[in-house]
Amino acid sequence: MGSNFAVFDLQGHRGARGLAPENTLPAFARALSIGVTTLEMDAGLTADGAVVIAHDRRLDPDIARGPDGKWLTGRTPAIRELSLRQLQRYDVGRLRPGSDYARRWPHQRRHDGVNIPTLGEVFALVRRARNAQVRFNIETKIAADAPADTADPQTFTRALIRVIHDHGMAGRTTIQSFDWRALAIVHSEAPAIATSCLSSQQPALDTIRADRHGDSPWTAGIRYRDHGSVPKMVKAAGGRIWSPDHRDVSEALVRQAQSLGLAVLPWTVNDRVDVERLVDWGVDGLITDYPNRLRRILAARGLPLPRATPVRQ
């Protein structure tokens, strides 16, 4: 079975979350030093309209420390409530000792004095690395089921598009989202930027809602019952890339998606058994917290590898 990409897309999830603080310049520098095809990341929007790289809509108390060096407690500020200057006073270079989150990432190197970066700072890091090939896969952190937590899809997506265009990175960027309304905006207002339809059908997050009669708030009015499969929904949404939770993927769905002209990029794949199975099924790429591990597996199979470009953050 053939891939729809010329080269297997090795994506470093949140930079390289298993090895360095997620969505930070140290994580992106580590991924570039390992050698990845794509830097995957999450975008948020501050109160003063800055596009920043952060996964959570509110500061995560297992990651963020205040200017006094103490871990946050209680209800933490939302990114949209803070200016960029206020946001960058927080340190996100370490995981709270003893937390479940810290136990999940025992190999993550801790840092001090690490701020939430802007997207522009990530682009600048890549320029310093003299890497003219690496791509950017940027997720809009919009919650269709919690609209008050972020800017609306139009405001959020337009701000993201503006930064991408200002830095001349439209041809190297994919915007991905669970909220397909954001992708429709990209299609109509910035067609030079690629898009990727994220999906999840897990108990903790079900954006497709195949077994429910009502519409999903995530899929821009495209309903599972009208199409019968997620790849067909992605095609109907005008997508060219389907990025599902890897636990939702079967070999038959990979074949169907690729027959529709879609590339398949499952997330977040860290275990060797899962990697081997998905590569055997012919997926077009994988999003992983450990790009070093995935790179070794690809090398053992004789697949071409992206160039490593070491850089100091």
Backbone torsions as a table, in degrees:
resi	resn	phi	psi	omega
1	MET	NA	132.5	-176.0
2	GLY	-91.1	150.9	174.9
3	SER	-85.2	156.2	175.0
4	ASN	-89.0	-5.3	175.9
5	PHE	-104.7	146.5	178.7
6	ALA	-68.4	-33.9	-179.3
7	VAL	-130.2	141.7	177.7
8	PHE	-58.5	130.8	-174.8
9	ASP	-90.3	102.0	179.6
10	LEU	-91.2	106.1	-175.4
11	GLN	-107.1	127.1	176.0
12	GLY	-85.6	111.4	-174.8
13	HIS	-70.2	123.2	-176.3
14	ARG	52.5	34.4	-174.7
15	GLY	92.5	-85.9	175.1
16	ALA	-159.0	71.9	-169.6
17	ARG	-58.1	-32.1	-179.2
18	GLY	-70.3	-14.2	-171.8
19	LEU	-119.8	-22.2	-175.6
20	ALA	-151.6	161.6	-177.0
21	PRO	-56.1	127.6	-170.5
22	GLU	-61.5	142.6	174.1
23	ASN	58.3	31.9	178.2
24	THR	-120.3	164.6	177.2
25	LEU	-59.5	-38.2	175.1
26	PRO	-60.0	-36.2	179.3
27	ALA	-69.2	-40.8	179.6
28	PHE	-70.8	-36.3	175.6
29	ALA	-63.6	-40.3	178.9
30	ARG	-63.7	-43.0	179.5
31	ALA	-63.3	-42.3	178.4
32	LEU	-63.8	-36.6	-179.7
33	SER	-70.9	-29.8	175.0
34	ILE	-74.5	-43.3	-177.2
35	GLY	106.1	100.1	179.2
36	VAL	-127.5	158.3	173.8
37	THR	-77.8	-36.9	-171.9
38	THR	-142.2	138.8	169.8
39	LEU	-93.8	115.5	177.5
40	GLU	-93.9	140.8	-175.9
41	MET	-158.5	170.7	-179.6
42	ASP	-118.8	142.3	-178.1
43	ALA	-115.4	141.3	172.0
44	GLY	-126.9	170.1	-178.0
45	LEU	-128.5	124.4	-178.4
46	THR	-80.0	174.3	-179.5
47	ALA	-61.9	-30.4	-179.6
48	ASP	-100.4	18.8	169.5
49	GLY	84.9	13.4	177.8
50	ALA	-82.2	136.2	175.7
51	VAL	-87.8	116.1	-177.3
52	VAL	-118.0	165.0	-176.6
53	ILE	-106.4	105.8	-177.2
54	ALA	-159.8	143.4	-177.0
55	HIS	-83.0	-42.1	-169.9
56	ASP	-93.9	146.2	179.2
57	ARG	-69.7	-30.2	173.2
58	ARG	-116.3	153.2	177.6
59	LEU	-57.4	132.0	-176.3
60	ASP	-83.2	119.7	-178.5
61	PRO	-66.5	-12.4	175.1
62	ASP	-87.7	-2.8	-177.8
63	ILE	-124.8	-38.1	-168.2
64	ALA	-95.2	136.1	171.6
65	ARG	-118.0	145.5	-179.9
66	GLY	-77.3	176.8	178.7
67	PRO	-58.7	-21.4	177.6
68	ASP	-84.4	0.6	179.3
69	GLY	84.2	-0.3	-178.0
70	LYS	-92.0	147.5	178.6
71	TRP	-68.3	143.2	178.7
72	LEU	-70.3	149.8	177.3
73	THR	-136.8	164.6	177.0
74	GLY	67.7	-155.9	179.9
75	ARG	-75.8	116.8	-175.1
76	THR	-89.8	160.6	-179.4
77	PRO	-66.5	146.6	171.5
78	ALA	-82.0	147.0	178.8
79	ILE	-58.2	-38.3	-177.9
80	ARG	-69.5	-12.4	179.2
81	GLU	-90.2	-10.9	-174.4
82	LEU	-112.7	145.1	169.6
83	SER	-74.4	165.7	177.8
84	LEU	-59.0	-42.5	-179.3
85	ARG	-61.3	-42.7	178.3
86	GLN	-65.4	-43.7	-177.6
87	LEU	-61.8	-40.5	-174.3
88	GLN	-79.0	6.0	171.6
89	ARG	-81.5	-15.1	-178.9
90	TYR	-87.5	145.1	179.3
91	ASP	-102.5	125.5	-177.6
92	VAL	-122.1	30.8	-175.2
93	GLY	-92.4	-4.7	-179.2
94	ARG	-134.0	160.7	173.3
95	LEU	-102.7	142.6	-177.8
96	ARG	-58.9	120.4	-179.0
97	PRO	-57.3	135.9	177.5
98	GLY	83.9	-5.5	-179.9
99	SER	-78.1	156.3	176.0
100	ASP	-59.2	-36.9	-178.7
101	TYR	-64.8	-40.8	178.2
102	ALA	-64.7	-37.2	179.4
103	ARG	-66.2	-27.2	179.8
104	ARG	-71.4	-22.6	-174.1
105	TRP	-127.0	65.1	-175.5
106	PRO	-67.4	-19.5	-177.1
107	HIS	-96.7	1.6	-179.4
108	GLN	-72.2	124.0	178.6
109	ARG	-74.9	129.7	-178.5
110	ARG	-85.6	146.6	178.4
111	HIS	-134.8	158.1	171.8
112	ASP	-117.7	153.3	178.8
113	GLY	73.4	32.3	-178.8
114	VAL	-106.0	122.7	-179.2
115	ASN	-100.6	161.8	169.2
116	ILE	-68.5	120.9	-175.3
117	PRO	-85.1	161.4	168.2
118	THR	-83.7	160.6	175.2
119	LEU	-61.7	-36.7	178.0
120	GLY	-60.5	-35.4	177.8
121	GLU	-68.2	-33.3	176.0
122	VAL	-66.9	-44.6	177.0
123	PHE	-59.1	-41.0	-180.0
124	ALA	-64.7	-38.0	177.3
125	LEU	-60.5	-43.4	-179.7
126	VAL	-65.4	-37.2	176.6
127	ARG	-64.1	-40.1	177.8
128	ARG	-63.6	-31.1	177.8
129	ALA	-75.6	-7.1	-177.7
130	ARG	55.4	41.0	179.3
131	ASN	-107.5	105.6	-177.5
132	ALA	-96.1	5.4	-177.2
133	GLN	-110.7	-33.1	-173.4
134	VAL	-58.9	141.0	179.9
135	ARG	-102.0	171.0	-179.2
136	PHE	-125.6	127.1	176.5
137	ASN	-115.5	106.2	-168.1
138	ILE	-113.6	120.9	-179.9
139	GLU	-93.1	133.3	172.5
140	THR	-80.9	117.0	179.9
141	LYS	-85.5	73.5	176.3
142	ILE	-110.4	134.9	179.3
143	ALA	-108.3	108.6	-178.6
144	ALA	-63.3	-25.8	-179.7
145	ASP	-97.5	5.4	176.3
146	ALA	-144.2	64.2	-171.1
147	PRO	-63.2	-23.1	-178.4
148	ALA	-75.2	-14.3	-174.8
149	ASP	-79.8	-17.2	-177.8
150	THR	-140.2	172.3	170.5
151	ALA	-62.4	160.4	178.2
152	ASP	-68.1	159.1	-175.5
153	PRO	-54.6	-39.4	-178.1
154	GLN	-66.9	-48.6	179.6
155	THR	-61.8	-46.0	-178.0
156	PHE	-62.4	-50.7	-174.2
157	THR	-68.1	-39.3	178.2
158	ARG	-64.2	-37.6	177.2
159	ALA	-64.5	-41.8	178.7
160	LEU	-64.6	-45.7	178.4
161	ILE	-58.3	-41.2	-177.5
162	ARG	-61.0	-44.4	-179.8
163	VAL	-65.8	-42.0	179.1
164	ILE	-59.8	-44.8	179.2
165	HIS	-68.1	-40.4	-179.4
166	ASP	-59.6	-30.6	-178.9
167	HIS	-97.6	4.8	177.3
168	GLY	66.7	32.4	-174.6
169	MET	-110.3	14.6	-177.1
170	ALA	-58.5	-39.8	-177.5
171	GLY	-74.2	-10.3	-178.1
172	ARG	-114.5	8.3	-171.7
173	THR	-119.5	141.7	167.1
174	THR	-116.3	134.3	170.8
175	ILE	-101.5	124.4	180.0
176	GLN	-116.5	152.3	179.7
177	SER	-162.5	144.8	167.1
178	PHE	-74.8	-27.5	178.8
179	ASP	-91.4	99.3	-172.4
180	TRP	-69.7	-9.7	173.6
181	ARG	-62.1	-37.0	178.5
182	ALA	-63.1	-38.8	-178.7
183	LEU	-68.8	-35.0	176.9
184	ALA	-62.3	-35.7	177.1
185	ILE	-65.6	-42.8	177.6
186	VAL	-61.0	-44.8	-178.9
187	HIS	-57.3	-40.9	-174.4
188	SER	-85.4	-30.8	-172.8
189	GLU	-108.6	-18.7	-179.0
190	ALA	-146.4	63.4	-173.7
191	PRO	-63.7	-14.3	177.6
192	ALA	-74.5	-15.2	179.3
193	ILE	-93.2	126.8	179.3
194	ALA	-69.2	156.5	177.9
195	THR	-129.2	155.3	179.0
196	SER	-136.6	128.2	178.8
197	CYS	-87.6	110.0	173.4
198	LEU	-79.6	146.7	176.0
199	SER	-147.4	152.4	175.1
200	SER	-147.5	135.1	176.9
201	GLN	-125.6	38.5	-179.2
202	GLN	-99.6	158.1	-178.8
203	PRO	-56.2	-38.1	-177.8
204	ALA	-73.2	-26.4	178.6
205	LEU	-153.1	112.1	177.9
206	ASP	-122.4	99.3	-178.6
207	THR	-88.3	-11.7	-175.5
208	ILE	-95.0	-41.6	177.0
209	ARG	55.2	52.2	-177.0
210	ALA	-63.7	-30.4	-175.1
211	ASP	-96.5	9.5	-179.0
212	ARG	-110.1	151.4	-178.2
213	HIS	-81.1	-29.9	-178.9
214	GLY	-78.1	166.2	178.5
215	ASP	-75.0	149.6	172.2
216	SER	-80.9	136.9	176.7
217	PRO	-73.2	-7.6	-173.5
218	TRP	-90.4	-22.9	-163.2
219	THR	-108.0	23.8	172.7
220	ALA	54.8	37.9	176.8
221	GLY	83.1	-0.1	178.6
222	ILE	-87.9	122.6	-170.2
223	ARG	-109.0	139.2	179.5
224	TYR	-58.0	-42.0	-174.7
225	ARG	-65.2	-19.1	178.4
226	ASP	-85.5	-15.1	-172.8
227	HIS	-125.7	-29.0	173.1
228	GLY	86.1	-5.6	175.4
229	SER	-161.0	156.9	179.4
230	VAL	-68.9	-42.2	176.3
231	PRO	-55.8	-38.8	178.6
232	LYS	-68.5	-32.5	174.0
233	MET	-64.8	-44.1	179.5
234	VAL	-61.0	-43.0	178.1
235	LYS	-60.8	-43.5	179.3
236	ALA	-64.6	-28.4	179.4
237	ALA	-79.6	-3.0	-178.6
238	GLY	84.0	14.0	-179.1
239	GLY	-79.7	156.5	174.2
240	ARG	-117.4	-11.7	179.7
241	ILE	-129.9	132.2	173.6
242	TRP	-111.8	123.8	-178.1
243	SER	-122.4	88.6	-177.4
244	PRO	-93.3	159.1	164.2
245	ASP	-54.8	129.7	-173.5
246	HIS	-61.3	-22.2	179.5
247	ARG	-74.3	-13.3	-179.7
248	ASP	-93.9	0.2	-170.9
249	VAL	-97.4	141.2	169.5
250	SER	-126.2	163.0	177.9
251	GLU	-61.2	-37.4	179.4
252	ALA	-63.2	-39.4	179.1
253	LEU	-69.6	-35.3	175.2
254	VAL	-61.0	-46.0	179.6
255	ARG	-62.3	-43.4	-179.1
256	GLN	-63.8	-45.5	-178.6
257	ALA	-60.5	-45.6	-178.5
258	GLN	-68.9	-30.7	176.0
259	SER	-67.4	-22.9	176.8
260	LEU	-87.3	1.0	-179.5
261	GLY	87.1	13.5	-180.0
262	LEU	-93.1	143.5	166.4
263	ALA	-86.0	147.8	-176.9
264	VAL	-117.9	119.5	-176.8
265	LEU	-129.8	83.8	-178.6
266	PRO	-67.5	154.1	176.1
267	TRP	-130.8	167.8	-37.1
268	THR	-95.8	119.4	-165.2
269	VAL	-110.2	113.0	-175.9
270	ASN	-119.6	-27.4	-177.3
271	ASP	-82.8	138.5	-176.3
272	ARG	-58.4	-41.2	-178.8
273	VAL	-60.0	-43.3	179.0
274	ASP	-65.9	-42.1	178.6
275	VAL	-59.3	-49.9	-177.1
276	GLU	-60.3	-43.6	-178.7
277	ARG	-63.5	-45.6	-177.4
278	LEU	-68.4	-37.8	175.9
279	VAL	-64.8	-40.0	176.7
280	ASP	-61.0	-33.5	179.5
281	TRP	-75.6	-10.2	175.4
282	GLY	88.7	25.4	177.0
283	VAL	-61.3	157.6	-174.9
284	ASP	-83.5	-14.3	179.6
285	GLY	176.8	174.8	179.1
286	LEU	-141.4	147.0	174.9
287	ILE	-104.7	124.0	-171.9
288	THR	-139.9	148.8	174.1
289	ASP	-77.8	-15.3	-176.9
290	TYR	-125.0	75.3	-179.3
291	PRO	-60.9	-24.2	177.6
292	ASN	-65.7	-40.4	179.5
293	ARG	-68.0	-45.5	-179.7
294	LEU	-63.6	-37.7	179.4
295	ARG	-61.6	-40.8	179.1
296	ARG	-64.2	-39.2	180.0
297	ILE	-66.5	-42.6	178.8
298	LEU	-64.8	-39.3	179.5
299	ALA	-63.9	-39.7	179.5
300	ALA	-64.2	-25.5	178.7
301	ARG	-90.5	-0.3	178.8
302	GLY	75.9	19.5	179.8
303	LEU	-83.2	147.5	179.3
304	PRO	-63.9	144.3	-175.5
305	LEU	-116.3	145.9	176.2
306	PRO	-68.7	153.5	-178.3
307	ARG	-72.0	136.0	173.4
308	ALA	-82.6	135.0	179.0
309	THR	-131.6	83.2	-178.6
310	PRO	-55.8	139.1	-179.0
311	VAL	-151.7	146.4	175.1
312	ARG	-93.5	131.8	-178.7
313	GLN	-77.0	NA	NA
